[in-house]
Amino acid sequence: MPSTEETYRIAAREHLARAQDQFGNGSYYLTHFLSGLAVECHLRAWLLRRTREFDSRHDLQRLAAESGYYDIVPNERASDLSSVFATVNLRWRSNQRYYSERQLLDYLTEIKAEFNVKGGRWKNVARTLLNCAYDIINQGEAKWDKQS
């Protein structure tokens, strides 16, 4: 069964809810992965709504641009959301689903994510991506509802 804009939209919300649950359970690797996946699903929903074409790439900034996501962002949020997308795009990669936790932490160390932050680094990394996912998806959902 092919995915539709609505199935991607529902998947995004479900993945985001699961990410929040996993964060609460202390499963930060899954929080990280599900947060990025939620953003990707959300952007795919917007892309299908706009173009009716599936794009197999996983570059979130490119998906955001091609889906018209930036067109729905109010001017006063454009800079903030561009920064949020840059953070998500740098920290989350689809091939990370093949990584061990150690490999992912090594990658995050390489890019200096949450390097000098107090508290559990893994928890902070997961929280950052989860918050970014909420920001992106909540902005998109607010506009989606207005366009429906």
DSSP file with accessible surface (Angstrom, degrees, kcal/mol):
  #  RESIDUE AA STRUCTURE BP1 BP2  ACC     N-H-->O    O-->H-N    N-H-->O    O-->H-N    TCO  KAPPA ALPHA  PHI   PSI    X-CA   Y-CA   Z-CA
    1    1 A M              0   0  210      0, 0.0     2,-0.1     0, 0.0     0, 0.0   0.000 360.0 360.0 360.0 121.9    0.0    0.0    0.0
    2    2 A P        -     0   0  112      0, 0.0     2,-0.2     0, 0.0     0, 0.0  -0.389 360.0-111.8 -70.4 148.3    1.6    3.3   -1.0
    3    3 A S        -     0   0   64     -2,-0.1     2,-0.2     4,-0.1     3,-0.0  -0.502  31.1-158.7 -78.1 149.5    1.9    6.0    1.5
    4    4 A T     >  -     0   0   69     -2,-0.2     4,-2.4     1,-0.1     5,-0.3  -0.695  37.0 -96.1-117.6 173.3   -0.1    9.2    1.2
    5    5 A E  H  > S+     0   0   34     -2,-0.2     4,-2.0     1,-0.2     5,-0.1   0.899 126.7  49.3 -58.5 -36.6    0.4   12.6    2.6
    6    6 A E  H  > S+     0   0   71      2,-0.2     4,-2.7     1,-0.2    -1,-0.2   0.892 108.4  50.8 -73.4 -37.4   -2.0   11.7    5.4
    7    7 A T  H  > S+     0   0   49      1,-0.2     4,-2.5     2,-0.2    -1,-0.2   0.906 112.4  47.8 -67.7 -36.5   -0.2    8.4    6.3
    8    8 A Y  H  X S+     0   0   34     -4,-2.4     4,-2.5     2,-0.2    -1,-0.2   0.900 111.3  51.2 -66.2 -39.9    3.1   10.3    6.4
    9    9 A R  H  X S+     0   0   21     -4,-2.0     4,-1.9    -5,-0.3    -2,-0.2   0.938 112.3  45.3 -63.5 -44.8    1.5   12.9    8.6
   10   10 A I  H  X S+     0   0   62     -4,-2.7     4,-2.6     1,-0.2    -2,-0.2   0.924 111.9  52.6 -64.4 -43.4    0.1   10.4   11.0
   11   11 A A  H  X S+     0   0   21     -4,-2.5     4,-3.1     1,-0.2     5,-0.3   0.902 106.4  54.3 -59.9 -40.8    3.4    8.5   11.1
   12   12 A A  H  X S+     0   0    0     -4,-2.5     4,-2.3     1,-0.2    -1,-0.2   0.940 110.9  44.3 -59.5 -47.3    5.2   11.7   11.9
   13   13 A R  H  X S+     0   0   99     -4,-1.9     4,-2.3     2,-0.2    -1,-0.2   0.904 114.7  49.3 -65.6 -40.4    3.0   12.3   14.9
   14   14 A E  H  X S+     0   0   97     -4,-2.6     4,-2.5     2,-0.2    -2,-0.2   0.922 111.8  48.1 -65.1 -43.5    3.2    8.7   16.1
   15   15 A H  H  X S+     0   0   35     -4,-3.1     4,-2.5     2,-0.2    -2,-0.2   0.896 111.3  51.2 -63.5 -38.6    7.0    8.6   15.8
   16   16 A L  H  X S+     0   0    8     -4,-2.3     4,-2.2    -5,-0.3    -2,-0.2   0.920 110.2  48.6 -65.2 -42.1    7.2   11.9   17.7
   17   17 A A  H  X S+     0   0   49     -4,-2.3     4,-2.3     1,-0.2    -2,-0.2   0.911 112.3  49.1 -63.7 -40.9    5.0   10.5   20.5
   18   18 A R  H  X S+     0   0  110     -4,-2.5     4,-2.8     2,-0.2    -1,-0.2   0.891 108.5  53.6 -64.7 -39.1    7.2    7.3   20.6
   19   19 A A  H  X S+     0   0    0     -4,-2.5     4,-2.4     2,-0.2    -2,-0.2   0.925 108.6  49.4 -61.0 -42.7   10.3    9.5   20.8
   20   20 A Q  H  X S+     0   0   75     -4,-2.2     4,-2.2     2,-0.2    -2,-0.2   0.923 111.8  48.7 -62.6 -43.0    8.8   11.3   23.8
   21   21 A D  H  X S+     0   0  101     -4,-2.3     4,-1.6     1,-0.2    -2,-0.2   0.922 111.2  49.6 -61.2 -44.8    8.0    8.0   25.5
   22   22 A Q  H  <>S+     0   0   51     -4,-2.8     5,-2.8     2,-0.2     4,-0.3   0.879 108.5  53.2 -65.2 -36.2   11.5    6.6   24.8
   23   23 A F  H ><5S+     0   0   30     -4,-2.4     3,-1.6     1,-0.2    -1,-0.2   0.939 108.2  50.3 -61.9 -45.6   13.0    9.8   26.2
   24   24 A G  H 3<5S+     0   0   63     -4,-2.2    -1,-0.2     1,-0.3    -2,-0.2   0.809 110.3  50.7 -62.6 -28.6   11.0    9.4   29.4
   25   25 A N  T 3<5S-     0   0  123     -4,-1.6    -1,-0.3    -5,-0.2    -2,-0.2   0.428 118.4-111.8 -87.6  -2.1   12.2    5.7   29.6
   26   26 A G  T < 5S+     0   0   36     -3,-1.6     2,-1.3    -4,-0.3    -3,-0.2   0.638  74.1 136.7  81.3  15.0   15.8    6.8   29.2
   27   27 A S     >< +     0   0   34     -5,-2.8     4,-1.9     1,-0.2    -1,-0.2  -0.674  20.4 165.8 -95.2  82.9   16.2    5.2   25.8
   28   28 A Y  H  >  +     0   0   47     -2,-1.3     4,-2.6     2,-0.2    -1,-0.2   0.810  67.3  58.6 -76.2 -31.1   18.1    8.1   24.2
   29   29 A Y  H  > S+     0   0   36      2,-0.2     4,-2.4     1,-0.2    -1,-0.2   0.953 111.3  42.7 -61.0 -48.6   19.3    6.3   21.1
   30   30 A L  H  > S+     0   0   71      2,-0.2     4,-3.0     1,-0.2     5,-0.3   0.875 111.6  55.3 -66.4 -36.9   15.7    5.5   20.1
   31   31 A T  H  X S+     0   0    0     -4,-1.9     4,-2.2     2,-0.2    -1,-0.2   0.947 109.8  47.3 -57.3 -47.1   14.6    9.1   21.0
   32   32 A H  H  X S+     0   0    1     -4,-2.6     4,-1.9     2,-0.2    -2,-0.2   0.947 115.8  43.0 -59.7 -52.0   17.3   10.4   18.7
   33   33 A F  H  X S+     0   0   37     -4,-2.4     4,-2.4     1,-0.2    -2,-0.2   0.937 115.1  47.7 -64.2 -47.4   16.4    8.1   15.8
   34   34 A L  H  X S+     0   0   22     -4,-3.0     4,-2.5     1,-0.2    -1,-0.2   0.851 108.2  56.1 -66.5 -32.1   12.6    8.5   16.1
   35   35 A S  H  X S+     0   0    0     -4,-2.2     4,-1.9    -5,-0.3    -1,-0.2   0.941 111.0  43.4 -64.1 -46.2   12.8   12.3   16.4
   36   36 A G  H  X S+     0   0    0     -4,-1.9     4,-2.4     1,-0.2    -2,-0.2   0.909 113.5  51.5 -65.2 -40.3   14.7   12.5   13.1
   37   37 A L  H  X S+     0   0   41     -4,-2.4     4,-2.7     1,-0.2     5,-0.2   0.896 106.7  54.5 -64.4 -38.1   12.3   10.0   11.5
   38   38 A A  H  X S+     0   0    0     -4,-2.5     4,-2.4     2,-0.2    -1,-0.2   0.928 109.0  48.1 -61.5 -43.5    9.3   12.0   12.6
   39   39 A V  H  X S+     0   0    1     -4,-1.9     4,-2.5     2,-0.2     5,-0.2   0.935 111.2  50.4 -62.9 -45.5   10.7   15.1   10.9
   40   40 A E  H  X S+     0   0   11     -4,-2.4     4,-2.3     1,-0.2    -2,-0.2   0.933 111.3  48.1 -59.7 -45.6   11.4   13.2    7.7
   41   41 A C  H  X S+     0   0   11     -4,-2.7     4,-2.1     2,-0.2    -1,-0.2   0.916 110.5  52.1 -61.3 -41.5    7.8   11.8    7.7
   42   42 A H  H  X S+     0   0    0     -4,-2.4     4,-1.9     1,-0.2    -2,-0.2   0.932 110.9  46.7 -61.5 -43.6    6.4   15.2    8.3
   43   43 A L  H  X S+     0   0    0     -4,-2.5     4,-2.7     1,-0.2    -1,-0.2   0.871 109.0  54.9 -67.9 -35.3    8.4   16.7    5.4
   44   44 A R  H  X S+     0   0   12     -4,-2.3     4,-2.7    -5,-0.2    -1,-0.2   0.874 104.9  54.3 -65.4 -35.3    7.3   13.8    3.1
   45   45 A A  H  X S+     0   0    0     -4,-2.1     4,-2.1     2,-0.2    -2,-0.2   0.947 111.1  44.9 -61.4 -46.3    3.7   14.6    3.9
   46   46 A W  H  X S+     0   0    9     -4,-1.9     4,-2.0     2,-0.2    -2,-0.2   0.897 112.0  52.9 -64.1 -39.5    4.3   18.2    2.8
   47   47 A L  H  X>S+     0   0    6     -4,-2.7     4,-3.4     1,-0.2     5,-0.7   0.937 110.7  46.0 -63.6 -45.0    6.2   17.0   -0.3
   48   48 A L  H  X5S+     0   0   20     -4,-2.7     4,-1.0     1,-0.2    -1,-0.2   0.877 110.7  54.0 -65.8 -35.1    3.3   14.7   -1.3
   49   49 A R  H  <5S+     0   0   56     -4,-2.1    -1,-0.2    -5,-0.2    -2,-0.2   0.892 118.8  35.1 -63.2 -37.0    0.8   17.4   -0.7
   50   50 A R  H  <5S+     0   0  136     -4,-2.0    -2,-0.2    -5,-0.2    -1,-0.2   0.899 137.5  11.0 -84.9 -46.4    2.7   19.8   -2.9
   51   51 A T  H  <5S-     0   0   50     -4,-3.4    -3,-0.2    -5,-0.2    -2,-0.1   0.608  77.5-136.5-113.2 -19.3    4.1   17.6   -5.7
   52   52 A R     << +     0   0  169     -4,-1.0     2,-0.4    -5,-0.7    -4,-0.2   0.687  69.2 118.0  64.8  17.3    2.5   14.2   -5.4
   53   53 A E        -     0   0  138     -6,-0.4     2,-0.4     2,-0.0    -1,-0.2  -0.922  63.5-130.5-117.4 143.7    5.9   12.7   -6.0
   54   54 A F        -     0   0  126     -2,-0.4     2,-0.5    -3,-0.1   -10,-0.0  -0.734  16.9-162.6 -89.9 136.5    8.0   10.5   -3.8
   55   55 A D        -     0   0   19     -2,-0.4    -8,-0.1     2,-0.1     8,-0.0  -0.982   6.7-161.1-119.9 120.6   11.6   11.5   -3.2
   56   56 A S        +     0   0   83     -2,-0.5    -1,-0.1     2,-0.0    -2,-0.0   0.557  57.1 107.5 -82.8  -5.7   13.8    8.7   -1.8
   57   57 A R        -     0   0   82      1,-0.1    -2,-0.1     2,-0.1     0, 0.0  -0.321  57.2-153.2 -71.3 158.7   16.5   11.1   -0.5
   58   58 A H        +     0   0   70      4,-0.0     2,-0.8     5,-0.0    36,-0.1   0.231  50.6 125.8-117.4  11.3   16.9   11.7    3.2
   59   59 A D     >  -     0   0   68      1,-0.2     4,-2.6    34,-0.1     5,-0.2  -0.623  45.1-161.3 -74.6 109.5   18.4   15.2    3.3
   60   60 A L  H  > S+     0   0    0     -2,-0.8     4,-2.6    32,-0.2    -1,-0.2   0.860  85.1  52.2 -68.4 -36.4   16.0   17.0    5.5
   61   61 A Q  H  > S+     0   0   70      2,-0.2     4,-2.1     1,-0.2    -1,-0.2   0.914 112.7  46.6 -65.6 -38.3   17.0   20.5    4.5
   62   62 A R  H  > S+     0   0  122      2,-0.2     4,-2.9     1,-0.2     5,-0.2   0.920 112.0  49.9 -68.5 -42.5   16.5   19.6    0.9
   63   63 A L  H  X S+     0   0    2     -4,-2.6     4,-2.2     1,-0.2     6,-0.3   0.901 109.7  52.6 -61.2 -40.0   13.1   17.9    1.6
   64   64 A A  H  X>S+     0   0    0     -4,-2.6     5,-1.6    -5,-0.2     6,-0.7   0.933 112.8  43.8 -61.3 -44.1   12.1   21.0    3.5
   65   65 A A  H ><5S+     0   0   53     -4,-2.1     3,-1.0     1,-0.2    -2,-0.2   0.945 116.7  44.7 -66.5 -48.1   12.9   23.2    0.5
   66   66 A E  H 3<5S+     0   0   65     -4,-2.9    -1,-0.2     1,-0.2    -2,-0.2   0.782 110.6  55.1 -71.1 -24.4   11.3   20.9   -2.1
   67   67 A S  H 3<5S-     0   0    2     -4,-2.2    -1,-0.2    -5,-0.2    -2,-0.2   0.597 110.9-119.2 -82.6 -10.2    8.2   20.3    0.0
   68   68 A G  T XX5 +     0   0    7     -3,-1.0     3,-1.0    -4,-0.6     4,-0.7   0.610  68.7 140.2  81.3  12.9    7.5   24.0    0.3
   69   69 A Y  G >4< +     0   0    0     -5,-1.6     3,-1.6    -6,-0.3     4,-0.5   0.905  67.5  56.0 -57.0 -42.9    7.8   23.8    4.1
   70   70 A Y  G >4 S+     0   0   74     -6,-0.7     3,-0.7     1,-0.3    -1,-0.3   0.785  98.6  63.5 -63.4 -23.7    9.7   27.1    4.3
   71   71 A D  G <4 S+     0   0  124     -3,-1.0    -1,-0.3     1,-0.2    -2,-0.2   0.734 101.8  50.0 -70.3 -22.3    6.8   28.8    2.4
   72   72 A I  G << S+     0   0    9     -3,-1.6    -1,-0.2    -4,-0.7    -2,-0.2   0.507  88.5 100.2 -94.0  -4.5    4.5   28.0    5.4
   73   73 A V  S <  S-     0   0   11     -3,-0.7     5,-0.1    -4,-0.5    67,-0.0  -0.683  79.3-117.9 -85.7 127.5    6.8   29.4    8.0
   74   74 A P    >>  -     0   0   41      0, 0.0     3,-2.0     0, 0.0     4,-0.9  -0.306  26.2-114.5 -60.5 147.1    5.9   32.9    9.2
   75   75 A N  H >> S+     0   0  150      1,-0.3     3,-0.8     2,-0.2     4,-0.5   0.852 115.4  57.8 -51.8 -40.1    8.7   35.5    8.5
   76   76 A E  H 34 S+     0   0  155      1,-0.2    -1,-0.3     2,-0.1     4,-0.3   0.685 112.0  41.7 -69.7 -14.2    9.4   36.0   12.2
   77   77 A R  H <> S+     0   0   55     -3,-2.0     4,-2.9     2,-0.1     5,-0.3   0.485  88.1  93.9-105.7  -7.1   10.1   32.3   12.6
   78   78 A A  H <X S+     0   0   42     -4,-0.9     4,-2.2    -3,-0.8     5,-0.2   0.915  88.0  43.8 -57.1 -47.3   12.2   31.7    9.4
   79   79 A S  H  X S+     0   0   96     -4,-0.5     4,-1.9     2,-0.2    -1,-0.2   0.930 115.5  48.6 -65.5 -44.9   15.6   32.3   10.9
   80   80 A D  H  > S+     0   0   92     -4,-0.3     4,-2.2     1,-0.2    -2,-0.2   0.933 114.1  45.2 -59.9 -48.4   14.8   30.2   14.0
   81   81 A L  H  X S+     0   0    0     -4,-2.9     4,-2.8     2,-0.2     5,-0.2   0.849 108.3  56.7 -70.3 -29.7   13.4   27.3   12.0
   82   82 A S  H  X S+     0   0   58     -4,-2.2     4,-2.2    -5,-0.3    -1,-0.2   0.927 109.7  46.6 -63.7 -41.0   16.3   27.4    9.5
   83   83 A S  H  X S+     0   0   73     -4,-1.9     4,-2.3     2,-0.2    -2,-0.2   0.897 110.9  52.0 -66.6 -39.9   18.6   27.0   12.5
   84   84 A V  H  X S+     0   0   18     -4,-2.2     4,-2.6     2,-0.2     5,-0.2   0.933 110.3  48.4 -62.4 -45.5   16.5   24.1   13.8
   85   85 A F  H  X S+     0   0    0     -4,-2.8     4,-3.1     1,-0.2     5,-0.2   0.902 109.2  53.0 -62.2 -40.2   16.6   22.4   10.4
   86   86 A A  H  X S+     0   0   43     -4,-2.2     4,-2.0    -5,-0.2    -1,-0.2   0.920 110.0  48.7 -62.1 -40.8   20.4   22.8   10.3
   87   87 A T  H  X S+     0   0   39     -4,-2.3     4,-2.3     2,-0.2    -2,-0.2   0.950 115.0  43.6 -63.4 -48.2   20.7   21.2   13.7
   88   88 A V  H  X S+     0   0    0     -4,-2.6     4,-2.7     1,-0.2    -2,-0.2   0.936 113.5  51.1 -64.1 -45.1   18.5   18.2   12.8
   89   89 A N  H  < S+     0   0   15     -4,-3.1    -1,-0.2     1,-0.2    -2,-0.2   0.860 113.4  45.2 -64.1 -33.9   20.1   17.8    9.4
   90   90 A L  H  < S+     0   0   79     -4,-2.0    -1,-0.2    -5,-0.2    -2,-0.2   0.900 120.7  37.7 -74.2 -39.2   23.6   17.7   10.9
   91   91 A R  H  < S+     0   0   28     -4,-2.3     2,-0.5    -5,-0.2    -2,-0.2   0.731 110.6  58.9 -88.2 -26.6   22.7   15.4   13.8
   92   92 A W     <  +     0   0    3     -4,-2.7     2,-0.4    -5,-0.2   -32,-0.2  -0.939  54.7 169.0-115.2 127.3   20.3   13.0   12.2
   93   93 A R    >   -     0   0   88     -2,-0.5     3,-1.9     1,-0.1     4,-0.2  -0.988  37.7-130.0-130.9 140.6   21.2   10.8    9.2
   94   94 A S  G >  S+     0   0   21     -2,-0.4     3,-1.5     1,-0.3     4,-0.1   0.837 106.7  62.9 -61.5 -30.9   19.0    7.9    7.9
   95   95 A N  G >  S+     0   0   73      1,-0.3     3,-1.9     2,-0.1    -1,-0.3   0.641  80.8  83.9 -72.1  -7.7   22.0    5.6    7.8
   96   96 A Q  G X   +     0   0    2     -3,-1.9     3,-1.9     1,-0.3    -1,-0.3   0.707  69.6  79.3 -67.2 -14.8   22.3    6.0   11.6
   97   97 A R  G <  S+     0   0  112     -3,-1.5    -1,-0.3     1,-0.3    -2,-0.1   0.724  93.7  50.3 -64.4 -16.9   19.7    3.2   11.9
   98   98 A Y  G <  S+     0   0  163     -3,-1.9    -1,-0.3    -4,-0.1     2,-0.2   0.439  94.2 101.7 -94.9  -4.7   22.6    0.9   11.2
   99   99 A Y    <   -     0   0   57     -3,-1.9     2,-0.1    -4,-0.2    -3,-0.0  -0.536  68.5-130.8 -80.9 149.4   24.8    2.5   13.9
  100  100 A S     >  -     0   0   56     -2,-0.2     4,-2.3     1,-0.1     5,-0.2  -0.437  37.0-102.4 -80.3 168.0   25.5    1.1   17.3
  101  101 A E  H  > S+     0   0  104      1,-0.2     4,-2.6     2,-0.2     5,-0.2   0.907 125.0  53.5 -59.4 -39.8   25.1    3.6   20.2
  102  102 A R  H  > S+     0   0  139      1,-0.2     4,-2.5     2,-0.2    -1,-0.2   0.919 107.7  49.8 -62.1 -43.7   28.9    3.9   20.4
  103  103 A Q  H  > S+     0   0   94      2,-0.2     4,-2.4     1,-0.2    -1,-0.2   0.906 111.4  49.0 -62.1 -41.8   29.1    4.7   16.6
  104  104 A L  H  X S+     0   0    2     -4,-2.3     4,-2.8     2,-0.2     5,-0.2   0.935 111.7  48.1 -65.4 -43.4   26.4    7.4   17.0
  105  105 A L  H  X S+     0   0   28     -4,-2.6     4,-2.3     1,-0.2    -2,-0.2   0.890 110.1  53.1 -64.0 -36.9   28.1    8.9   20.0
  106  106 A D  H  X S+     0   0   80     -4,-2.5     4,-2.4     2,-0.2    -1,-0.2   0.925 110.5  47.3 -61.8 -43.8   31.4    8.9   18.1
  107  107 A Y  H  X S+     0   0   32     -4,-2.4     4,-1.9     2,-0.2    -2,-0.2   0.939 112.2  49.2 -61.9 -45.8   29.7   10.8   15.2
  108  108 A L  H  <>S+     0   0    0     -4,-2.8     5,-2.8     1,-0.2    -1,-0.2   0.851 110.6  51.2 -65.5 -31.1   28.1   13.3   17.6
  109  109 A T  H ><5S+     0   0   48     -4,-2.3     3,-1.3     3,-0.2    -1,-0.2   0.919 106.3  55.4 -67.8 -42.1   31.5   13.8   19.2
  110  110 A E  H 3<5S+     0   0  148     -4,-2.4    -2,-0.2     1,-0.3    -1,-0.2   0.875 112.6  40.9 -58.4 -39.2   33.0   14.4   15.8
  111  111 A I  T 3<5S-     0   0   39     -4,-1.9    -1,-0.3    -5,-0.1    -2,-0.2   0.398 113.3-121.1 -91.2   2.3   30.5   17.2   15.1
  112  112 A K  T X 5 +     0   0  152     -3,-1.3     3,-0.9     1,-0.2     2,-0.4   0.831  45.6 175.2  63.8  37.5   30.8   18.5   18.7
  113  113 A A  T 3 <S-     0   0    4     -5,-2.8    -1,-0.2     1,-0.3    12,-0.1  -0.631  70.8 -15.3 -76.5 125.3   27.1   18.0   19.5
  114  114 A E  T >  S+     0   0   28     -2,-0.4     3,-0.8    10,-0.1    -1,-0.3   0.825  91.1 151.9  53.6  36.9   26.4   18.8   23.2
  115  115 A F  T <   +     0   0  107     -3,-0.9    -2,-0.1     1,-0.2    -1,-0.1   0.913  68.7  26.4 -70.2 -44.6   30.1   18.6   23.9
  116  116 A N  T 3  S+     0   0  150     -4,-0.2     2,-0.4     2,-0.0    -1,-0.2  -0.188  90.3 124.6-114.9  43.4   30.4   21.0   26.8
  117  117 A V    <   -     0   0   69     -3,-0.8     7,-0.1     2,-0.1     2,-0.1  -0.837  61.1-117.2-105.1 138.1   27.0   20.8   28.3
  118  118 A K  S    S+     0   0  196     -2,-0.4     2,-0.1     2,-0.0    -2,-0.0  -0.381  77.2  32.4 -70.2 152.4   26.4   19.8   32.0
  119  119 A G  S    S-     0   0   64     -2,-0.1     2,-0.4     4,-0.0    -2,-0.1  -0.394 112.8 -17.7  96.0-177.0   24.5   16.7   32.7
  120  120 A G     >  -     0   0   48      1,-0.2     4,-2.4    -2,-0.1     5,-0.2  -0.478  56.0-151.8 -66.6 120.5   24.2   13.4   30.8
  121  121 A R  H  > S+     0   0   59     -2,-0.4     4,-2.7     1,-0.2     5,-0.2   0.914  94.1  51.2 -61.7 -46.1   25.5   14.0   27.3
  122  122 A W  H  > S+     0   0   39      1,-0.2     4,-2.3     2,-0.2    -1,-0.2   0.919 111.2  48.8 -59.5 -42.8   23.4   11.3   25.7
  123  123 A K  H  > S+     0   0   81      1,-0.2     4,-2.6     2,-0.2    -1,-0.2   0.917 111.9  49.0 -63.8 -42.6   20.3   12.7   27.4
  124  124 A N  H  X S+     0   0   14     -4,-2.4     4,-2.4     2,-0.2    -2,-0.2   0.894 109.8  51.3 -65.1 -40.2   21.1   16.2   26.2
  125  125 A V  H  X S+     0   0    0     -4,-2.7     4,-2.0     2,-0.2     5,-0.2   0.943 113.2  45.3 -60.7 -46.8   21.7   15.1   22.6
  126  126 A A  H  X S+     0   0    0     -4,-2.3     4,-2.6    -5,-0.2    -2,-0.2   0.911 112.1  51.7 -64.7 -42.4   18.3   13.3   22.6
  127  127 A R  H  X S+     0   0   88     -4,-2.6     4,-2.8     1,-0.2     5,-0.2   0.912 108.0  52.2 -61.9 -42.5   16.5   16.2   24.2
  128  128 A T  H  X S+     0   0   36     -4,-2.4     4,-2.3     2,-0.2    -1,-0.2   0.946 112.9  43.1 -60.1 -48.6   17.9   18.6   21.6
  129  129 A L  H  X S+     0   0    1     -4,-2.0     4,-2.6     2,-0.2    -1,-0.2   0.909 113.7  51.9 -66.8 -38.9   16.7   16.6   18.6
  130  130 A L  H  X S+     0   0    4     -4,-2.6     4,-2.5     2,-0.2    -2,-0.2   0.937 110.7  47.9 -62.1 -44.2   13.4   15.8   20.3
  131  131 A N  H  X S+     0   0   92     -4,-2.8     4,-2.3     1,-0.2    -1,-0.2   0.896 111.3  50.7 -64.5 -39.3   12.8   19.6   20.9
  132  132 A C  H  X S+     0   0   14     -4,-2.3     4,-2.6    -5,-0.2     5,-0.2   0.920 109.5  50.9 -62.6 -43.5   13.8   20.4   17.3
  133  133 A A  H  X S+     0   0    0     -4,-2.6     4,-2.8     1,-0.2     5,-0.3   0.921 110.0  49.6 -61.5 -44.2   11.3   17.7   16.0
  134  134 A Y  H  X S+     0   0   68     -4,-2.5     4,-2.8     1,-0.2     5,-0.3   0.925 110.9  50.6 -59.6 -43.3    8.5   19.2   18.1
  135  135 A D  H  X S+     0   0   48     -4,-2.3     4,-1.9     2,-0.2    -2,-0.2   0.946 114.5  42.2 -61.2 -49.3    9.3   22.7   16.8
  136  136 A I  H  X S+     0   0    0     -4,-2.6     4,-2.2     2,-0.2    -2,-0.2   0.944 119.1  43.1 -63.6 -49.0    9.3   21.6   13.1
  137  137 A I  H  X S+     0   0    3     -4,-2.8     4,-3.2    -5,-0.2     5,-0.2   0.918 112.7  51.3 -70.3 -41.1    6.2   19.4   13.3
  138  138 A N  H  X S+     0   0   93     -4,-2.8     4,-2.2    -5,-0.3    -1,-0.2   0.912 111.3  48.9 -63.3 -39.5    4.1   21.7   15.5
  139  139 A Q  H  X S+     0   0   29     -4,-1.9     4,-1.6    -5,-0.3    -1,-0.2   0.937 114.8  45.0 -63.2 -45.5    4.8   24.6   13.1
  140  140 A G  H  X S+     0   0    0     -4,-2.2     4,-2.7     1,-0.2    -2,-0.2   0.895 111.6  51.9 -65.5 -40.9    3.9   22.4   10.1
  141  141 A E  H  X S+     0   0   22     -4,-3.2     4,-2.4     2,-0.2     5,-0.2   0.897 106.1  54.5 -64.1 -40.6    0.8   21.0   11.8
  142  142 A A  H  X S+     0   0   49     -4,-2.2     4,-1.2    -5,-0.2    -1,-0.2   0.924 114.7  40.2 -60.1 -41.0   -0.5   24.5   12.6
  143  143 A K  H  X S+     0   0   70     -4,-1.6     4,-1.7     2,-0.2    -2,-0.2   0.867 110.9  58.0 -75.7 -36.8   -0.3   25.5    9.0
  144  144 A W  H  X S+     0   0    2     -4,-2.7     4,-1.0     1,-0.2     3,-0.3   0.936 105.9  49.7 -57.3 -47.7   -1.6   22.1    7.7
  145  145 A D  H  < S+     0   0   96     -4,-2.4     3,-0.4     1,-0.2    -1,-0.2   0.862 109.9  50.9 -62.4 -34.9   -4.8   22.5    9.7
  146  146 A K  H  < S+     0   0  167     -4,-1.2    -1,-0.2     1,-0.2    -2,-0.2   0.801 111.0  48.6 -72.4 -28.5   -5.3   26.1    8.3
  147  147 A Q  H  <        0   0  102     -4,-1.7    -1,-0.2    -3,-0.3    -2,-0.2   0.592 360.0 360.0 -86.6 -12.4   -4.8   24.9    4.7
  148  148 A S     <        0   0  102     -4,-1.0    -3,-0.0    -3,-0.4    -4,-0.0  -0.427 360.0 360.0 -81.5 360.0   -7.2   21.9    5.1
